[in-house]
Amino acid sequence: MHIAVVPKFATCELSEYARTKSNMLVVAHGWTHNTHQPRPGIRSEFGNARKLARNFRDACAAHKKMTTMFGEKYRPMFVPPW
């Protein structure tokens, strides 16, 4: 089973819980779960309304936190909201 986690808000309790479940893996669901697209339009945290360098920096922050918190339980995938 894969659980999509918003990395910025991931807790130590979730990390510890995931480590106890042999069938549970975690994947990244963005970084902060905020939309940066102007309205109207499709909500997107990593859309084209932001500079690529900013998206890349946030994606790297998400990956670093997930790797640190979840170790082998983390699968480096990005899960979109839709």
N, C-alpha and C positions, 0 to 999 in steps of 0.2 A: 504494500500500500504506500502511495506517495502522498505526503502532506505538503501543501503549498503554504509557505511561511513568509510573512512580510519581515524581512531581516531586521530593519531598524527597531522593531518592537518585539523581537524574539527574546524570550526570557531564559534564564538559567534553568528554571523548572521545566520548561518545554524540552530543553536540551537533555536534561537528566532523564526525563520521561522517554524520549526517543531512544536513548541508549539502552533502555530496558526492553524495548520491543524489537524482536528479531525480524518481524515482517514490516517494519515502518522505516521509510526513507523520507528525507525532506528535500524539497526543491524551493528555489527562490521565487517569490511572487512580487517582483519589483524590488524597491528599496524602502520607500516610505508610504507607498500606496496613495500618493497625491497625484492629481491630474495636473498637467502643465499645458494642456491644449486650450486655446481660447474657445469660448462658447460662440455659437453653437458648433457642435461637432462631436466626434467620437472622443470620449475621455481617454487619456493616455498619459502615463507617467513618463514614458520614453518615446514620445512622439517627435515630430519634426519641428515643433514650435520652439524647441530648445537646441542649443548648439550641440553638435556631436560630442565635443570634448566634455561637456557637462554630463551628458548621458553616460559616456564612458566612465567618468569619475564615479558616478553613482552606482553603476553596474559593478565596478571594481570594489567599491565599499561593501556592496551587498555580498559579493563573492567572498571577500575577506572575512566578514562577520560570520557568514554561514560556515565557512571552512573552520574557523576558530571555534565556534560554538558546537558544531555538530560532527566534525571530523568525518569518519568513514560513513556516517549516516547521510551526509549531504551528497546529493547528485547535482553537478553543475548544469542545471537547466533553468531557463527563465520561463515561468508560467504566465501567460497573458490573462487579463481579467475576463476575456470573453471567449 
